Each structure stands twice: as C-alpha cells, then as structure tokens.
Amino acid sequence: MLEVVFSDSAKGAMKMAKNYNKYNMLSGAIGYIGKGKKLSKIELKSQFEGEALGGNSKDVVCIGFNLDIGDIARGIDSEARKNVFLKVLGSVTFEDNEIEQYFNSQLEDLEKLLTAARNGEAIRVWRSNTPFSACAFAFLCDTLRNIECKISTITLPEYWEISDNTIQSYTDWAEISPGQYYRFLSLEYEITNNEKRMQSTLWNELRAENAPLRALVNGKLISVPEDFYDHIIIKNIPEQEFVMAKLIGAILGKHPLGVGDGWYALRIKKMIADGILEIVGDKDASHPYGKILKKANL
C-alpha cells in the first residue's frame, strides 16, 4: 500500500510510523530544555508508546507543492510554481541546487504515485482540514481521474480523545507522533468514483479561477484574494513595539488554520511596504523574522 501525505513533515513522520519501534526511540539521546525535572523511566516510556502501521517506509510519498498559494493554471513543475515557493520562503536563502532538489523530489513522488495507481496498488491518503491538504487532495483526484485504482482516505479529526479525560486538537498529520498513526485506521474509507470526479471538477474550477490564494470557508475550498488572512494579522498586532517572530508565533498559536509562517511573513512585509507597519530595529539580524516593528503613525 502506498501512503500519501501532503507535507514534508508528515512524510517524515509517516516513514517512521510504518516501522515504528518504541525501543529504538528510547535508545536514542533525550535532551531536556529548561529547568523542569527529568521524566522518570515510566513517564519517558509512556511518551513513546505506540504501534507500527506496518509495511515499508519507502512506500510513502508527499504530494505537496503548496497548492493553496499562487498560480495553479500552469503545470505543477512550472516556473510559476517555483516562484511561489521562493516568494513564500523568501526570508530563507536557498541555493539554486536546493530549489531543484526540492522540486525534483516532489515530481519523483508524483511519478511514484502514478506508477502505483497504474499498477493497481492500493493508495491510502492522509488528509487534514487545512487549505494545502484540501487543494492537494483535489489535485490528486484530478491526476488519477482516468486511472482505475483503489483510493482510501483518512481525514484527521479536529479533536481526538487521547485518554479518559483529555481531548487533543489537531491541524495536520505532522502533529501526530509516529507511534500513534495506527489509532486513526478505523476512520479509513474508500472513496467512490463519484467523489473522485467531484474533487477533480473542483480542482479544474479552481485552476480556471487561478486566484492568488485558496482557503477553506465553512468547510468548502474556495478561491480568495491574497489579503484574505490580513484581518488576523491586524487583529494581533500589539500597540507597542514587537518582534516579527513573536507576532507570527502568536497568530499560529491562536489561529491553527494550516497557514504557514511564510505566508504571514509575506503579508507583514507587504504591510511594511504599504506603510501600515514600520521597522524600528533588528533584534536578530540572522533570523528571517528578527525585525522589530511597530504600527506606523498614519
């Protein structure tokens, strides 16, 4: 069975989940941050309880491409898609070969998916209620629309009971411990051809609209303008001076929408360019979000 995820972080977790072994995890070095007491052996062991999904860790692909952002009218491997990647992650310096490696890895996983589908291999998709996941799932269904293959899916629930008196909220599969993926297998179901066609149609409608951004609104994936999330940023801007990284961290903590820090950074920079915010200092020149900002005196 080929496991399909929609982020690099989830791909790493899923590879570990396939052959999970808590004893291997416990045998590694454990670091402690801060002044809190060290966990006892029993407490430490409980942190790594879990089971393996089974199968081969090589049977995992990531269909990423950040499809909730930017131009989707042209090919997945187009220069337009590379430019989106560079734009959103523009605060980080990438070598040309690193960019090529990233996209080649994505394309190799896409080809691996197509090969598995054509060979009749079962495909299991792990999707979440995030814009990038919803877009990638619609794209996947369109890509496999004319291929007869079994596709099952597991949707990450917004809340999950992890003990008798504890409920955990989740945004994406990357947040799940590798040893806990097996717990969600009961949610798996096979999608019908009608659902596959419906998702394919949705993807082609979004491609035709080719908006700068796509978002989930009341559970529906729609095209939206690039300033769609700006009100969230504005609502969280402090009255006093602040570090850009702290503002982004606060937004991600309060609004777990599956929108990456890179997009918020991009929009904050736009607000600086528009004179809504101004730079007053630099707390950490080595950090892409190290600028000290304040509201401009308009």
C-alpha positions in Angstrom: 0.0 0.0 0.0 1.3 3.5 -0.9 0.8 6.1 1.8 0.1 9.6 0.5 0.6 12.7 2.7 0.7 16.4 1.8 3.6 17.9 3.7 7.3 17.1 4.1 6.9 17.0 7.9 4.1 14.5 7.7 6.2 12.4 5.2 9.0 12.1 7.7 6.5 11.1 10.5 4.8 8.6 8.3 8.1 6.9 7.3 8.8 6.4 11.0 5.2 5.2 11.6 5.5 2.4 9.1 8.1 0.6 11.1 7.7 2.2 14.5 9.5 0.7 17.4 9.4 2.4 20.8 12.6 0.7 21.9 14.5 2.3 19.1 13.1 5.6 20.1 14.1 5.1 23.7 17.6 4.1 22.9 18.4 7.5 21.4 19.6 10.5 23.2 17.0 12.6 25.0 17.5 16.3 25.5 15.9 18.4 28.2 15.2 22.1 27.7 14.7 24.5 30.7 14.7 23.8 34.4 11.9 21.3 34.5 12.6 17.9 36.2 13.6 15.0 34.1 11.0 12.4 33.2 11.1 9.2 35.1 11.6 6.0 33.2 7.9 5.2 33.4 6.9 8.7 32.2 9.5 8.6 29.4 8.3 5.2 28.2 4.7 6.5 28.1 5.8 9.3 25.7 6.8 6.7 23.1 4.0 4.1 23.4 2.6 3.2 20.1 2.4 0.7 17.3 3.7 0.5 13.7 1.4 0.9 10.7 3.3 -1.9 9.0 4.7 -2.1 5.5 7.8 -0.5 4.0 8.9 3.1 4.9 9.8 3.5 1.2 6.1 3.3 0.4 5.4 6.9 1.4 5.0 9.9 -1.0 4.4 13.6 -0.4 2.2 15.5 -2.8 3.0 19.0 -1.6 3.6 21.9 -3.9 1.9 24.4 -1.6 -1.2 24.4 -3.9 -3.3 26.7 -1.7 -0.9 29.5 -2.8 -0.2 31.1 -6.1 -0.6 30.2 -9.8 -2.1 26.8 -10.4 -3.2 27.3 -14.0 0.1 26.1 -15.4 2.0 22.8 -14.7 2.9 21.7 -11.3 6.6 21.9 -12.3 6.3 25.3 -14.0 8.5 28.3 -13.2 5.3 29.9 -11.7 5.2 27.2 -9.0 8.9 27.6 -8.3 8.4 31.3 -8.0 5.6 30.7 -5.4 8.0 28.6 -3.4 10.7 31.3 -3.5 8.1 34.1 -2.7 6.6 32.4 0.4 10.0 31.3 1.7 11.8 34.4 0.5 13.1 35.1 4.0 15.3 32.0 3.8 18.3 31.8 1.5 18.2 28.8 -0.9 20.9 27.7 -3.3 19.7 27.0 -6.8 20.5 23.3 -6.5 18.4 23.1 -3.3 15.4 24.5 -5.1 15.9 22.0 -7.9 16.3 19.1 -5.4 13.1 20.1 -3.7 11.0 20.2 -6.9 12.7 17.1 -8.2 11.8 15.2 -5.0 8.1 16.4 -5.4 8.0 15.3 -9.0 9.6 11.9 -8.2 6.9 11.3 -5.6 4.2 12.3 -8.0 5.6 9.8 -10.6 5.7 7.1 -7.9 2.0 7.8 -7.2 1.1 7.5 -10.8 3.1 4.3 -11.2 1.4 2.7 -8.2 -2.0 3.7 -9.4 -1.4 2.3 -12.9 -0.1 -1.0 -11.4 -3.3 -1.4 -9.3 -1.6 -0.8 -6.0 -3.8 0.4 -3.1 -3.4 4.1 -2.3 -4.2 5.5 1.1 -4.4 9.2 1.5 -3.9 11.0 4.8 -5.7 14.4 4.6 -6.4 17.1 7.0 -8.7 20.1 7.2 -6.1 22.6 6.0 -6.2 24.5 2.7 -3.0 22.9 1.4 -4.3 19.4 2.1 -7.7 20.1 0.6 -6.0 21.5 -2.5 -3.6 18.6 -2.8 -6.4 16.1 -2.4 -8.4 17.7 -5.2 -5.3 17.8 -7.4 -4.6 14.1 -6.6 -8.2 13.1 -7.6 -7.8 15.1 -10.9 -4.5 13.5 -11.6 -5.9 10.0 -11.0 -9.3 10.7 -12.6 -8.9 8.4 -15.6 -7.0 5.7 -13.8 -8.9 2.8 -12.3 -7.4 2.3 -8.8 -8.4 1.9 -5.2 -8.1 5.1 -3.2 -8.9 5.1 0.5 -8.6 8.2 2.8 -8.3 9.0 6.4 -9.2 12.6 7.4 -7.6 13.9 10.6 -10.3 14.8 13.1 -10.3 18.2 14.6 -10.4 16.7 18.1 -9.3 13.3 19.3 -9.7 11.7 22.7 -6.3 10.6 23.9 -7.3 9.5 27.4 -10.4 9.3 29.6 -10.3 13.0 30.5 -8.1 14.5 27.8 -9.0 15.7 24.3 -6.4 16.9 21.9 -7.0 19.2 19.0 -5.1 18.8 15.7 -4.4 20.8 12.5 -2.3 18.5 10.4 -0.8 15.0 10.4 2.7 16.4 11.1 1.5 17.0 14.7 0.8 13.3 15.3 3.5 11.1 16.9 4.7 8.4 14.6 3.7 5.7 17.1 0.1 7.0 17.1 -0.9 6.9 13.5 -2.3 3.4 13.8 -5.1 4.8 16.1 -6.7 6.5 13.2 -7.0 3.5 10.9 -10.6 3.0 12.0 -11.5 6.2 10.2 -10.3 4.9 6.8 -12.9 4.6 4.0 -12.7 4.0 0.2 -13.7 7.0 -1.9 -16.1 6.4 -4.8 -15.6 7.3 -8.4 -18.2 10.0 -7.9 -16.2 11.6 -5.1 -13.1 11.4 -7.2 -14.8 13.1 -10.2 -16.3 15.7 -7.9 -12.9 16.6 -6.5 -11.4 16.6 -10.0 -14.1 19.1 -11.1 -13.4 21.3 -8.1 -9.7 21.4 -8.9 -10.4 22.4 -12.5 -12.8 25.2 -11.4 -10.1 26.5 -9.0 -7.5 26.3 -11.8 -9.8 28.3 -14.1 -10.2 31.0 -11.4 -6.5 30.9 -10.7 -6.8 33.2 -7.6 -3.7 34.1 -5.7 -5.0 32.1 -2.7 -7.3 29.3 -1.8 -8.9 28.8 1.6 -11.4 26.6 3.5 -14.5 28.6 4.3 -17.2 26.7 6.3 -15.5 23.5 5.1 -15.6 24.5 1.5 -12.5 25.1 -0.6 -12.8 28.3 -2.5 -10.7 31.0 -4.3 -10.0 34.1 -2.2 -8.0 37.3 -2.6 -4.4 37.5 -1.3 -5.4 39.7 1.6 -7.8 37.1 2.9 -5.9 36.4 6.2 -4.8 40.1 6.7 -7.5 40.7 9.3 -6.0 38.0 11.5 -2.6 39.7 11.4 -4.1 43.2 12.1 -6.1 41.9 15.0 -3.0 40.5 16.7 -0.7 43.5 16.1 0.3 44.9 19.6 0.1 48.6 20.4 3.7 48.7 21.5 6.8 47.6 19.5 7.1 43.9 18.8 9.4 41.4 17.2 8.0 40.0 13.9 8.7 36.4 15.0 6.6 36.8 18.1 3.6 38.2 16.2 3.8 35.3 13.7 4.1 32.8 16.6 1.0 34.4 18.3 -1.0 34.1 15.1 -0.1 30.5 14.6 -0.9 29.6 18.2 -4.3 31.4 18.2 -5.4 30.5 14.7 -4.3 27.0 13.7 -5.7 27.2 10.2 -2.9 25.3 8.4 -1.5 28.6 7.0 2.3 28.6 7.2 4.5 31.2 8.8 6.0 32.1 5.4 2.6 33.4 4.2 2.1 35.6 7.2 5.7 36.9 6.9 5.0 37.8 3.3 1.8 39.7 4.2 3.6 41.5 7.1 6.3 42.6 4.7 3.5 43.9 2.4 2.1 45.9 5.3 5.6 47.4 5.9 5.8 48.3 2.2 2.3 49.9 2.4 3.3 52.0 5.4 0.9 50.2 7.8 3.9 48.9 9.8 7.4 50.3 10.1 10.8 48.8 11.1 12.3 50.3 14.2 15.1 47.9 14.9 16.6 44.5 14.5 16.7 42.1 17.4 18.4 39.3 15.5 19.8 40.0 12.1 20.5 36.3 11.5 16.8 35.4 11.9 14.4 36.0 9.0 11.8 37.3 11.3 14.1 39.2 13.7 12.9 42.7 12.8 11.4 44.9 15.5 8.2 46.6 14.2 5.5 49.0 15.3 2.3 50.5 13.9 3.1 53.4 11.6 1.8 56.8 12.6 -0.7 57.3 9.9 
